[in-house]
Amino acid sequence: MINGINHVTIAVSDLDQCFVFYHEILGFKALAKRRKKSAYLLSGSDWIVLVQDKNGGGHASVSSYSHLAFTVSEVDFLKVSEKIKKS
């Protein structure tokens, strides 16, 4: 029986830039970072793994519905939205 999701792995073309976004902008806790290979971050009890991939990190096609959704309290929503827009 599957009890939940252990982690989500995202292929990115620029690991350092994505690490800054998830850690400094979104506020995920940095757990580990392997130089130019991967980074492990935590949001609540959810793990996000960023993996360096020269073919990853491009924009999804218009017809793609792939996405990540994060829970943000109503009180913090505008603050978080503005922080993301400024990045």
Biopython code that builds the backbone (N, CA, C, O; Angstrom):
import numpy as np
from Bio.PDB.StructureBuilder import StructureBuilder

atoms = [
    (1, "MET", "N", (0.839, -1.185, 0.000)),
    (1, "MET", "CA", (0.000, 0.000, 0.000)),
    (1, "MET", "C", (0.883, 1.247, 0.000)),
    (1, "MET", "O", (1.824, 1.344, 0.787)),
    (2, "ILE", "N", (0.587, 2.172, -0.857)),
    (2, "ILE", "CA", (1.314, 3.450, -0.887)),
    (2, "ILE", "C", (0.704, 4.369, 0.157)),
    (2, "ILE", "O", (-0.514, 4.541, 0.216)),
    (3, "ASN", "N", (1.568, 4.958, 0.984)),
    (3, "ASN", "CA", (1.112, 5.808, 2.077)),
    (3, "ASN", "C", (1.248, 7.299, 1.805)),
    (3, "ASN", "O", (0.783, 8.117, 2.599)),
    (4, "GLY", "N", (1.875, 7.661, 0.703)),
    (4, "GLY", "CA", (2.052, 9.073, 0.399)),
    (4, "GLY", "C", (3.161, 9.258, -0.606)),
    (4, "GLY", "O", (3.699, 8.288, -1.138)),
    (5, "ILE", "N", (3.495, 10.481, -0.860)),
    (5, "ILE", "CA", (4.569, 10.802, -1.796)),
    (5, "ILE", "C", (5.830, 11.070, -0.992)),
    (5, "ILE", "O", (5.821, 11.885, -0.070)),
    (6, "ASN", "N", (6.920, 10.385, -1.341)),
    (6, "ASN", "CA", (8.182, 10.577, -0.641)),
    (6, "ASN", "C", (8.852, 11.863, -1.088)),
    (6, "ASN", "O", (9.332, 12.636, -0.258)),
    (7, "HIS", "N", (8.889, 12.100, -2.396)),
    (7, "HIS", "CA", (9.499, 13.317, -2.912)),
    (7, "HIS", "C", (9.063, 13.563, -4.353)),
    (7, "HIS", "O", (8.544, 12.667, -5.019)),
    (8, "VAL", "N", (9.278, 14.770, -4.815)),
    (8, "VAL", "CA", (9.056, 15.146, -6.210)),
    (8, "VAL", "C", (10.406, 15.577, -6.758)),
    (8, "VAL", "O", (11.077, 16.419, -6.161)),
    (9, "THR", "N", (10.807, 15.014, -7.881)),
    (9, "THR", "CA", (12.081, 15.373, -8.513)),
    (9, "THR", "C", (11.792, 16.222, -9.742)),
    (9, "THR", "O", (10.940, 15.885, -10.564)),
    (10, "ILE", "N", (12.517, 17.327, -9.852)),
    (10, "ILE", "CA", (12.334, 18.250, -10.972)),
    (10, "ILE", "C", (13.657, 18.399, -11.695)),
    (10, "ILE", "O", (14.659, 18.774, -11.087)),
    (11, "ALA", "N", (13.671, 18.106, -12.999)),
    (11, "ALA", "CA", (14.867, 18.306, -13.819)),
    (11, "ALA", "C", (14.957, 19.790, -14.154)),
    (11, "ALA", "O", (13.992, 20.384, -14.634)),
    (12, "VAL", "N", (16.118, 20.384, -13.899)),
    (12, "VAL", "CA", (16.310, 21.818, -14.138)),
    (12, "VAL", "C", (17.580, 22.045, -14.947)),
    (12, "VAL", "O", (18.543, 21.286, -14.835)),
    (13, "SER", "N", (17.575, 23.084, -15.753)),
    (13, "SER", "CA", (18.762, 23.372, -16.560)),
    (13, "SER", "C", (19.784, 24.202, -15.793)),
    (13, "SER", "O", (20.966, 24.182, -16.137)),
    (14, "ASP", "N", (19.360, 24.929, -14.762)),
    (14, "ASP", "CA", (20.272, 25.757, -13.965)),
    (14, "ASP", "C", (20.015, 25.464, -12.489)),
    (14, "ASP", "O", (19.155, 26.085, -11.863)),
    (15, "LEU", "N", (20.758, 24.528, -11.949)),
    (15, "LEU", "CA", (20.553, 24.090, -10.565)),
    (15, "LEU", "C", (20.726, 25.236, -9.573)),
    (15, "LEU", "O", (19.916, 25.388, -8.658)),
    (16, "ASP", "N", (21.759, 26.034, -9.742)),
    (16, "ASP", "CA", (22.017, 27.123, -8.792)),
    (16, "ASP", "C", (20.879, 28.133, -8.770)),
    (16, "ASP", "O", (20.445, 28.554, -7.698)),
    (17, "GLN", "N", (20.398, 28.520, -9.928)),
    (17, "GLN", "CA", (19.303, 29.492, -10.018)),
    (17, "GLN", "C", (18.020, 28.926, -9.400)),
    (17, "GLN", "O", (17.320, 29.627, -8.669)),
    (18, "CYS", "N", (17.718, 27.675, -9.689)),
    (18, "CYS", "CA", (16.518, 27.049, -9.131)),
    (18, "CYS", "C", (16.638, 26.859, -7.628)),
    (18, "CYS", "O", (15.659, 27.023, -6.899)),
    (19, "PHE", "N", (17.825, 26.517, -7.162)),
    (19, "PHE", "CA", (18.044, 26.364, -5.724)),
    (19, "PHE", "C", (17.756, 27.675, -5.006)),
    (19, "PHE", "O", (17.083, 27.687, -3.976)),
    (20, "VAL", "N", (18.261, 28.773, -5.546)),
    (20, "VAL", "CA", (18.006, 30.092, -4.951)),
    (20, "VAL", "C", (16.502, 30.365, -4.911)),
    (20, "VAL", "O", (15.982, 30.837, -3.900)),
    (21, "PHE", "N", (15.805, 30.069, -6.011)),
    (21, "PHE", "CA", (14.363, 30.314, -6.070)),
    (21, "PHE", "C", (13.622, 29.522, -4.995)),
    (21, "PHE", "O", (12.850, 30.099, -4.228)),
    (22, "TYR", "N", (13.844, 28.222, -4.930)),
    (22, "TYR", "CA", (13.115, 27.396, -3.966)),
    (22, "TYR", "C", (13.528, 27.679, -2.521)),
    (22, "TYR", "O", (12.689, 27.654, -1.621)),
    (23, "HIS", "N", (14.810, 27.948, -2.297)),
    (23, "HIS", "CA", (15.308, 28.174, -0.934)),
    (23, "HIS", "C", (15.063, 29.608, -0.464)),
    (23, "HIS", "O", (14.461, 29.822, 0.588)),
    (24, "GLU", "N", (15.522, 30.580, -1.232)),
    (24, "GLU", "CA", (15.466, 31.968, -0.777)),
    (24, "GLU", "C", (14.142, 32.672, -1.074)),
    (24, "GLU", "O", (13.688, 33.489, -0.273)),
    (25, "ILE", "N", (13.526, 32.369, -2.199)),
    (25, "ILE", "CA", (12.274, 33.035, -2.555)),
    (25, "ILE", "C", (11.078, 32.318, -1.926)),
    (25, "ILE", "O", (10.259, 32.948, -1.257)),
    (26, "LEU", "N", (10.976, 31.006, -2.137)),
    (26, "LEU", "CA", (9.846, 30.251, -1.587)),
    (26, "LEU", "C", (10.047, 29.843, -0.135)),
    (26, "LEU", "O", (9.080, 29.516, 0.553)),
    (27, "GLY", "N", (11.294, 29.856, 0.342)),
    (27, "GLY", "CA", (11.560, 29.577, 1.751)),
    (27, "GLY", "C", (11.647, 28.107, 2.117)),
    (27, "GLY", "O", (11.488, 27.760, 3.287)),
    (28, "PHE", "N", (11.897, 27.229, 1.142)),
    (28, "PHE", "CA", (12.066, 25.811, 1.446)),
    (28, "PHE", "C", (13.352, 25.629, 2.247)),
    (28, "PHE", "O", (14.321, 26.360, 2.046)),
    (29, "LYS", "N", (13.360, 24.663, 3.146)),
    (29, "LYS", "CA", (14.547, 24.373, 3.942)),
    (29, "LYS", "C", (15.525, 23.549, 3.106)),
    (29, "LYS", "O", (15.166, 22.503, 2.566)),
    (30, "ALA", "N", (16.753, 24.026, 3.008)),
    (30, "ALA", "CA", (17.791, 23.297, 2.267)),
    (30, "ALA", "C", (18.281, 22.140, 3.117)),
    (30, "ALA", "O", (18.690, 22.335, 4.262)),
    (31, "LEU", "N", (18.240, 20.935, 2.562)),
    (31, "LEU", "CA", (18.707, 19.747, 3.282)),
    (31, "LEU", "C", (20.093, 19.323, 2.819)),
    (31, "LEU", "O", (20.952, 18.999, 3.640)),
    (32, "ALA", "N", (20.313, 19.323, 1.517)),
    (32, "ALA", "CA", (21.608, 18.919, 0.961)),
    (32, "ALA", "C", (21.716, 19.465, -0.455)),
    (32, "ALA", "O", (20.716, 19.650, -1.148)),
    (33, "LYS", "N", (22.949, 19.717, -0.865)),
    (33, "LYS", "CA", (23.180, 20.159, -2.233)),
    (33, "LYS", "C", (24.477, 19.533, -2.717)),
    (33, "LYS", "O", (25.542, 19.719, -2.128)),
    (34, "ARG", "N", (24.356, 18.790, -3.799)),
    (34, "ARG", "CA", (25.530, 18.208, -4.441)),
    (34, "ARG", "C", (25.907, 19.123, -5.579)),
    (34, "ARG", "O", (25.090, 19.411, -6.454)),
    (35, "ARG", "N", (27.102, 19.566, -5.571)),
    (35, "ARG", "CA", (27.587, 20.546, -6.531)),
    (35, "ARG", "C", (27.245, 20.158, -7.970)),
    (35, "ARG", "O", (27.677, 19.117, -8.466)),
    (36, "LYS", "N", (26.475, 20.998, -8.615)),
    (36, "LYS", "CA", (26.107, 20.855, -10.031)),
    (36, "LYS", "C", (25.398, 19.543, -10.374)),
    (36, "LYS", "O", (25.324, 19.166, -11.543)),
    (37, "LYS", "N", (24.878, 18.846, -9.359)),
    (37, "LYS", "CA", (24.189, 17.580, -9.635)),
    (37, "LYS", "C", (22.768, 17.573, -9.121)),
    (37, "LYS", "O", (21.837, 17.294, -9.877)),
    (38, "SER", "N", (22.579, 17.881, -7.828)),
    (38, "SER", "CA", (21.243, 17.826, -7.255)),
    (38, "SER", "C", (21.163, 18.622, -5.959)),
    (38, "SER", "O", (22.176, 18.949, -5.341)),
    (39, "ALA", "N", (19.934, 18.924, -5.571)),
    (39, "ALA", "CA", (19.678, 19.613, -4.309)),
    (39, "ALA", "C", (18.400, 19.052, -3.715)),
    (39, "ALA", "O", (17.445, 18.754, -4.432)),
    (40, "TYR", "N", (18.393, 18.912, -2.400)),
    (40, "TYR", "CA", (17.240, 18.386, -1.682)),
    (40, "TYR", "C", (16.714, 19.487, -0.769)),
    (40, "TYR", "O", (17.458, 20.080, 0.012)),
    (41, "LEU", "N", (15.415, 19.746, -0.886)),
    (41, "LEU", "CA", (14.789, 20.790, -0.090)),
    (41, "LEU", "C", (13.526, 20.257, 0.560)),
    (41, "LEU", "O", (12.956, 19.266, 0.104)),
    (42, "LEU", "N", (13.091, 20.913, 1.623)),
    (42, "LEU", "CA", (11.931, 20.467, 2.373)),
    (42, "LEU", "C", (10.958, 21.620, 2.553)),
    (42, "LEU", "O", (11.350, 22.730, 2.915)),
    (43, "SER", "N", (9.681, 21.345, 2.296)),
    (43, "SER", "CA", (8.600, 22.298, 2.560)),
    (43, "SER", "C", (7.567, 21.552, 3.388)),
    (43, "SER", "O", (6.888, 20.657, 2.886)),
    (44, "GLY", "N", (7.451, 21.919, 4.645)),
    (44, "GLY", "CA", (6.595, 21.142, 5.542)),
    (44, "GLY", "C", (7.196, 19.761, 5.673)),
    (44, "GLY", "O", (8.325, 19.619, 6.141)),
    (45, "SER", "N", (6.456, 18.738, 5.266)),
    (45, "SER", "CA", (6.989, 17.371, 5.290)),
    (45, "SER", "C", (7.250, 16.858, 3.870)),
    (45, "SER", "O", (7.512, 15.672, 3.674)),
    (46, "ASP", "N", (7.178, 17.749, 2.889)),
    (46, "ASP", "CA", (7.334, 17.359, 1.486)),
    (46, "ASP", "C", (8.731, 17.677, 0.963)),
    (46, "ASP", "O", (9.234, 18.788, 1.128)),
    (47, "TRP", "N", (9.347, 16.682, 0.329)),
    (47, "TRP", "CA", (10.678, 16.830, -0.243)),
    (47, "TRP", "C", (10.571, 17.225, -1.706)),
    (47, "TRP", "O", (9.750, 16.689, -2.451)),
    (48, "ILE", "N", (11.401, 18.159, -2.103)),
    (48, "ILE", "CA", (11.564, 18.535, -3.514)),
    (48, "ILE", "C", (13.031, 18.274, -3.845)),
    (48, "ILE", "O", (13.920, 18.723, -3.122)),
    (49, "VAL", "N", (13.284, 17.559, -4.922)),
    (49, "VAL", "CA", (14.642, 17.288, -5.363)),
    (49, "VAL", "C", (14.838, 17.966, -6.715)),
    (49, "VAL", "O", (14.084, 17.722, -7.657)),
    (50, "LEU", "N", (15.846, 18.809, -6.800)),
    (50, "LEU", "CA", (16.205, 19.458, -8.059)),
    (50, "LEU", "C", (17.395, 18.713, -8.635)),
    (50, "LEU", "O", (18.392, 18.508, -7.944)),
    (51, "VAL", "N", (17.301, 18.311, -9.884)),
    (51, "VAL", "CA", (18.374, 17.547, -10.517)),
    (51, "VAL", "C", (18.833, 18.295, -11.762)),
    (51, "VAL", "O", (18.033, 18.629, -12.635)),
    (52, "GLN", "N", (20.137, 18.552, -11.825)),
    (52, "GLN", "CA", (20.730, 19.224, -12.983)),
    (52, "GLN", "C", (20.556, 18.342, -14.215)),
    (52, "GLN", "O", (20.952, 17.177, -14.221)),
    (53, "ASP", "N", (19.952, 18.920, -15.267)),
    (53, "ASP", "CA", (19.733, 18.203, -16.523)),
    (53, "ASP", "C", (19.750, 19.227, -17.637)),
    (53, "ASP", "O", (18.891, 20.106, -17.687)),
    (54, "LYS", "N", (20.721, 19.123, -18.530)),
    (54, "LYS", "CA", (20.845, 20.130, -19.589)),
    (54, "LYS", "C", (19.578, 20.238, -20.433)),
    (54, "LYS", "O", (19.351, 21.267, -21.070)),
    (55, "ASN", "N", (18.752, 19.194, -20.449)),
    (55, "ASN", "CA", (17.514, 19.215, -21.208)),
    (55, "ASN", "C", (16.305, 19.603, -20.356)),
    (55, "ASN", "O", (15.194, 19.732, -20.869)),
    (56, "GLY", "N", (16.524, 19.786, -19.062)),
    (56, "GLY", "CA", (15.410, 20.082, -18.162)),
    (56, "GLY", "C", (15.207, 21.566, -17.973)),
    (56, "GLY", "O", (16.000, 22.385, -18.436)),
    (57, "GLY", "N", (14.150, 21.893, -17.296)),
    (57, "GLY", "CA", (13.911, 23.264, -16.880)),
    (57, "GLY", "C", (13.331, 24.169, -17.933)),
    (57, "GLY", "O", (13.144, 25.358, -17.675)),
    (58, "GLY", "N", (13.040, 23.657, -19.110)),
    (58, "GLY", "CA", (12.418, 24.497, -20.128)),
    (58, "GLY", "C", (10.976, 24.765, -19.769)),
    (58, "GLY", "O", (10.422, 24.137, -18.866)),
    (59, "HIS", "N", (10.377, 25.687, -20.467)),
    (59, "HIS", "CA", (8.971, 25.980, -20.214)),
    (59, "HIS", "C", (8.118, 24.844, -20.748)),
    (59, "HIS", "O", (8.397, 24.284, -21.808)),
    (60, "ALA", "N", (7.081, 24.514, -20.006)),
    (60, "ALA", "CA", (6.153, 23.475, -20.451)),
    (60, "ALA", "C", (5.388, 23.995, -21.657)),
    (60, "ALA", "O", (5.207, 25.203, -21.810)),
    (61, "SER", "N", (4.950, 23.108, -22.491)),
    (61, "SER", "CA", (4.180, 23.527, -23.651)),
    (61, "SER", "C", (2.843, 24.088, -23.189)),
    (61, "SER", "O", (2.385, 23.793, -22.085)),
    (62, "VAL", "N", (2.229, 24.884, -24.025)),
    (62, "VAL", "CA", (0.953, 25.506, -23.689)),
    (62, "VAL", "C", (-0.094, 24.449, -23.365)),
    (62, "VAL", "O", (-0.954, 24.675, -22.514)),
    (63, "SER", "N", (-0.034, 23.311, -24.022)),
    (63, "SER", "CA", (-1.034, 22.273, -23.804)),
    (63, "SER", "C", (-0.719, 21.398, -22.588)),
    (63, "SER", "O", (-1.533, 20.557, -22.207)),
    (64, "SER", "N", (0.452, 21.589, -21.977)),
    (64, "SER", "CA", (0.838, 20.774, -20.828)),
    (64, "SER", "C", (0.117, 21.243, -19.569)),
    (64, "SER", "O", (-0.039, 22.443, -19.339)),
    (65, "TYR", "N", (-0.313, 20.292, -18.769)),
    (65, "TYR", "CA", (-0.962, 20.626, -17.506)),
    (65, "TYR", "C", (-0.052, 20.298, -16.325)),
    (65, "TYR", "O", (-0.493, 20.344, -15.176)),
    (66, "SER", "N", (1.209, 19.969, -16.591)),
    (66, "SER", "CA", (2.150, 19.645, -15.525)),
    (66, "SER", "C", (2.383, 20.868, -14.652)),
    (66, "SER", "O", (2.559, 21.976, -15.159)),
    (67, "HIS", "N", (2.383, 20.664, -13.334)),
    (67, "HIS", "CA", (2.636, 21.769, -12.420)),
    (67, "HIS", "C", (2.863, 21.234, -11.008)),
    (67, "HIS", "O", (2.609, 20.065, -10.719)),
    (68, "LEU", "N", (3.341, 22.111, -10.145)),
    (68, "LEU", "CA", (3.410, 21.843, -8.712)),
    (68, "LEU", "C", (2.477, 22.841, -8.050)),
    (68, "LEU", "O", (2.420, 24.002, -8.454)),
    (69, "ALA", "N", (1.764, 22.411, -7.062)),
    (69, "ALA", "CA", (0.883, 23.309, -6.325)),
    (69, "ALA", "C", (1.306, 23.306, -4.860)),
    (69, "ALA", "O", (1.504, 22.250, -4.260)),
    (70, "PHE", "N", (1.439, 24.493, -4.299)),
    (70, "PHE", "CA", (1.853, 24.624, -2.908)),
    (70, "PHE", "C", (0.715, 25.222, -2.094)),
    (70, "PHE", "O", (-0.064, 26.029, -2.602)),
    (71, "THR", "N", (0.623, 24.831, -0.851)),
    (71, "THR", "CA", (-0.371, 25.389, 0.052)),
    (71, "THR", "C", (0.211, 26.637, 0.706)),
    (71, "THR", "O", (1.301, 26.601, 1.277)),
    (72, "VAL", "N", (-0.526, 27.735, 0.614)),
    (72, "VAL", "CA", (-0.119, 29.001, 1.223)),
    (72, "VAL", "C", (-1.334, 29.544, 1.970)),
    (72, "VAL", "O", (-2.444, 29.545, 1.438)),
    (73, "SER", "N", (-1.124, 30.001, 3.195)),
    (73, "SER", "CA", (-2.247, 30.533, 3.959)),
    (73, "SER", "C", (-2.777, 31.796, 3.282)),
    (73, "SER", "O", (-2.042, 32.506, 2.596)),
    (74, "GLU", "N", (-4.056, 32.058, 3.487)),
    (74, "GLU", "CA", (-4.686, 33.235, 2.890)),
    (74, "GLU", "C", (-3.978, 34.511, 3.348)),
    (74, "GLU", "O", (-3.829, 35.453, 2.570)),
    (75, "VAL", "N", (-3.546, 34.541, 4.594)),
    (75, "VAL", "CA", (-2.861, 35.708, 5.154)),
    (75, "VAL", "C", (-1.535, 35.979, 4.433)),
    (75, "VAL", "O", (-1.171, 37.137, 4.226)),
    (76, "ASP", "N", (-0.817, 34.926, 4.053)),
    (76, "ASP", "CA", (0.499, 35.072, 3.424)),
    (76, "ASP", "C", (0.463, 35.113, 1.900)),
    (76, "ASP", "O", (1.489, 35.364, 1.268)),
    (77, "PHE", "N", (-0.702, 34.871, 1.299)),
    (77, "PHE", "CA", (-0.770, 34.702, -0.145)),
    (77, "PHE", "C", (-0.227, 35.897, -0.931)),
    (77, "PHE", "O", (0.598, 35.710, -1.825)),
    (78, "LEU", "N", (-0.661, 37.102, -0.627)),
    (78, "LEU", "CA", (-0.196, 38.285, -1.366)),
    (78, "LEU", "C", (1.301, 38.501, -1.191)),
    (78, "LEU", "O", (1.993, 38.840, -2.151)),
    (79, "LYS", "N", (1.799, 38.310, 0.010)),
    (79, "LYS", "CA", (3.230, 38.480, 0.281)),
    (79, "LYS", "C", (4.055, 37.489, -0.532)),
    (79, "LYS", "O", (5.054, 37.869, -1.142)),
    (80, "VAL", "N", (3.647, 36.231, -0.546)),
    (80, "VAL", "CA", (4.348, 35.198, -1.288)),
    (80, "VAL", "C", (4.259, 35.474, -2.796)),
    (80, "VAL", "O", (5.246, 35.338, -3.518)),
    (81, "SER", "N", (3.073, 35.859, -3.255)),
    (81, "SER", "CA", (2.883, 36.166, -4.680)),
    (81, "SER", "C", (3.811, 37.289, -5.122)),
    (81, "SER", "O", (4.445, 37.186, -6.172)),
    (82, "GLU", "N", (3.898, 38.340, -4.351)),
    (82, "GLU", "CA", (4.770, 39.468, -4.705)),
    (82, "GLU", "C", (6.235, 39.062, -4.708)),
    (82, "GLU", "O", (6.996, 39.486, -5.577)),
    (83, "LYS", "N", (6.626, 38.258, -3.761)),
    (83, "LYS", "CA", (8.016, 37.797, -3.682)),
    (83, "LYS", "C", (8.387, 36.987, -4.926)),
    (83, "LYS", "O", (9.479, 37.137, -5.475)),
    (84, "ILE", "N", (7.465, 36.130, -5.362)),
    (84, "ILE", "CA", (7.705, 35.331, -6.568)),
    (84, "ILE", "C", (7.773, 36.237, -7.795)),
    (84, "ILE", "O", (8.654, 36.070, -8.638)),
    (85, "LYS", "N", (6.867, 37.178, -7.899)),
    (85, "LYS", "CA", (6.848, 38.083, -9.061)),
    (85, "LYS", "C", (8.137, 38.901, -9.149)),
    (85, "LYS", "O", (8.601, 39.191, -10.252)),
    (86, "LYS", "N", (8.717, 39.275, -8.022)),
    (86, "LYS", "CA", (9.948, 40.066, -8.003)),
    (86, "LYS", "C", (11.189, 39.259, -8.352)),
    (86, "LYS", "O", (12.217, 39.825, -8.723)),
    (87, "SER", "N", (11.097, 37.938, -8.232)),
    (87, "SER", "CA", (12.295, 37.113, -8.464)),
    (87, "SER", "C", (12.577, 36.999, -9.887)),
    (87, "SER", "O", (13.544, 36.344, -10.274)),
]
sb = StructureBuilder()
sb.init_structure("model")
sb.init_model(0)
sb.init_chain("A")
sb.init_seg("    ")
for serial, (resi, resn, name, xyz) in enumerate(atoms, 1):
    if name == "N":
        sb.init_residue(resn, " ", resi, " ")
    sb.init_atom(name, np.array(xyz, "f"), 0.0, 1.0, " ", f" {name:<3s}", serial, name[0])
structure = sb.get_structure()
